[in-house]
Amino acid sequence: MIAAIKRAGSNTRGLLAYLYGPGRQDEHLDPHLVAAFAMLGMPDPGRDENATLTQLGHHLDEPVHLRNSEFGRTVTDHVWHCPVRAAPEDRHLSDAEWGEIAQRIVEAAGIAPPGDDLACRWIAVRHADDHIHILATTVREDGCRPKLHDSGVRVGDACRQIEKDYGLRQLKKGDRTAARRPTQAEMHKAERLGWEQTSREWLEGRIRAAIPHAGGPEELLAYLDAGDVLVKARRGPSGDLLGYAVGRPGDLNRDGDQIYTAGGRIAPDLTLPKLKARLETAPPEEHPTARRNRPTSPWQQATDVLDALGAELTETGSSSGDTRAQAHIAALGELIEATAQTAPAGLRVELQAASRAFARAQRSQIRAEGQASDTVRIAARDIINTATGPNGSALAALVAAMVWTVILAGRWHEAKNHAHQADAARQAAQHLQAAADHALAPILAELEGRQPNQEARRTLAHDVRAAVPEHAEQILADANWPALATILAEAEAGGHRPHQLLKEAAGQRELHTARQPARVLISRIQHTSRNPAPNRRAEAARRRTTTSTRPEVGPALAPQPSAPFLTPARSRPSR
């Protein structure tokens, strides 16, 4: 059940005309009162042919007129409007049940507290099966104004309890981090102009798509201004940026002026201070050896970053750890958006859908630590700015890593009781999984086409049973086992030990929930096997033959060249 509180100005008679009228699309049927502050003697134009809307409006406005005549300052915003709608799958509620629901909502809002004889005047009108409209005038009988601060939170809590009491669909409690829902006026305007999205939804998508391209708020506004978004910046006397607003071309008010919307009114995390904290990143310090070993491909580098990020999301700790985790999740959304913009057209639809769904998971009541996830954001910008597109295996490995990291983000939100964010993460994971399946399909077909011979597969199967005995039979029964065998054989030819690769891949994250464990291991091992084999030469790889009995000679056991001219160790000068 959803209750949307609105302030409707000062025209009580005008709102009554809408509630009792046919509706803008002839959807109002049998409008009538189901509850009111005092039903005895209440004029109901829907059921009493002698009652009029003007009469009902004057009856509701009496405390307002009395206050305006007694005090010099006129009340001009006294109309309070709250539509209350049940879910489409909810059962049919009677007029009596809707009346009880309306009474509980006005009590929770502070319009008519329980036992208060001097409360505001209100009515509840029903003109459809699935919803009612509550109208109140916010001047009490004693001339005071009601305390309506945080009334939306209280009404939301009351709706959650009503759902339990009446056996209705139970929604999740809000946490004030969701983007504002489109209003009826915005949706009707988009329909008139032939737009698929309302202006605020369109602007939110453009801003989020621009974030991976920018290194600061100024760059972000410049990028938006260079595209199809109208930008209005608010600056101080020194020229410093103090705020911004954006507009959609063609979105005009009734006077023909362009409509601009501030970033904070589009989404809570798009205010200027929060964008500054996210965008102003500093490259992390790294050891020269790490710089030498850094992958050349930005997609491979992003996959490595996600592996480290996933490990940190699985840790639980203090509140400082929570702020870092929230920062990682926000940056993960930017990486998904950057990948969606650079991916091939066949994957772009699912990746963009994942980015839109994950936007809700990027923000919660936990404040993100600004610079905690600079590495992830830099990886996203590297992907955006690279001149060449990703190869199939690197992109498949990255998307597979995204699936797991988003699942971990959803689990973290669940642990913190962030219901809406956890749902958003699950939706994003479904879209990412579809993209990963699509990206991996041609790779699996190609790997299966060059699988090793039966004897080699038998030996590799022995490695699987020795490395991951609890999952071995499920892996070997997987339809993707021949492709995994190809990966293991090629990795062994490159100097890796299949047994060790399998143990490392299985240890990265659990396999119990994997529907196709062989397929999961392919992405992990294919990514790992690109790195040079540690302390092994390719020609010293373990040979699978029964005729050779000579033990392997590693680098540490290889004969060393004689050095007759070296000074004895004890006579060398100390360094």
Summary of the structure (lengths in Angstrom):
residues: 575
radius of gyration: 32.2
end to end distance: 77.1
largest distance: 121.3
contacts: 1674
relative contact order: 0.06
helix: 53%
strand: 8%
